[in-house]
Every structure is written in C-alpha cells, then in structure tokens.
Amino acid sequence: MGVTWSLYVSYLVFALLIAVVPGPDTMVVLKNALSGGARGGLFTCSGIALGNLVQATAVGLGLGTVIVQVRPLFETVRWAGVAYLCWLGFQALRGARRGDYEALDALDRHRAGDFRRFREGFLSNITNPKVIAFYLSVLPQFLDPATTGVGEALLLAYTVLVVGTVWQLTLLFLIRWAKTWLNRRRVRRTMDAVTGTALVGFGIGLAVE
C-alpha cells in the first residue's frame, strides 16, 4: 500500500481543518437548519453528501481531470454555481429584511418539503467546481502514482466526504442545542444577514476566479 497509517492520519487532520472552515455548504446547512429545523438540516446535509460523493468518485476514478481540462464544461459548472449561490444568498437576505419569521417559516414548510432542502444541498455542492479542484490539488500530495491505485485514491477522497458530513452533523447538533436563542427575531435576522452575505460573497468569489 502506498498510503501508510501515519500518512493517512496526517491527511485526516488536514481534512478536518478544511471541513471546519466555513464555506458555501456550511452556509446552506445553516440557512436550512434555521428555517426547517434539524429535519431540514439533515436533508440538506444528505444532498451535500451526495454531491460530494459524485465529485469524490469522479476524482478517484480519474474523471476529475477531464472535467477541469474541458473549459466549456468547467465554466458552465462554475457559472451555474455562481448563480445558485447568489440566489440562495438573496433568499436569506430577503428573510433578514422582512423579519416576519412565523409567516415565512409557515410558507417555507408549505412550499418546500424535504426534497427542496435536499436539492439545495446537492446543487450547492455539485455546482461548486472548487470542490473537484480541491480534490485534484490535494490528493496528489498524499498519493504516489507508482505505488498507489484507484482504491487508495477513493479512500482519501471519501475521507473528505465523511469528515465533512460529520462536521455538518455536529453543526446541526449545536444549532439544535441553541435553538431557543437562535430563534429570537433579532438573532435570526442577524444570522440570515450574515449567511446571505456570505453566500453572495462566495458566489462573487467564484465568479471572479
């Protein structure tokens, strides 16, 4: 095996540090957990996990390089991600501006359902080409093409998926624990404003790169 236990532990620590840095996925989980509770957050996490699974598998099987090198495909994914992140951000900002959360949450529960939150999680991840670019830039640092195969590449790629999912579930637990405080109107408006601004910022950042 090309991946030793010591190397894998180093990689695991690195994956954990990457997971806890707030990104678009974290912000989408936060947005849907505030509006849909733990159930809404869980479905969002499931969608993100599926998107991550698709991208990790593509990289592990060597398809990620093709996606990055075919510029029209890469640019299509990138601009879809820009539009989607900005749209989610404006939704959160609209909620912060209105502040009428009883009516908004009732309308959201009526319209949304679990599938929409799952879809938001999946699309926020799958339309973010930075995810696949991250895999392509990090995995080669821990893999030796002469001694490692597809199985080890998939192991490292799926490790990021598992660590990220565990972190998001931990975040959901913390949100549930602080639910009473977070549901205060002033706090909720502040959280929505921060979340919405961050999502729009991530979208703009993706557009200018």
Secondary structure, DSSP 8 states (H G I E B T S, - for coil): --S-HHHHHHHHHHHHHHHHS--HHHHHHHHHHHHHHHHHHHHHHHHHHHHHHHHHHHHHTTHHHHHHHSHHHHHHHHHHHHHHHHHHHHHHHHHHHH--HHHHHHHHHHH-HHHHHHHHHHHHHHT-HHHHHHHHHHHHHH--TTT--HHHHHHHHHHHHHHHHHHHHHHHHHHHHTHHHHTSHHHHHHHHHHHHHHHHHHHHHHHH-
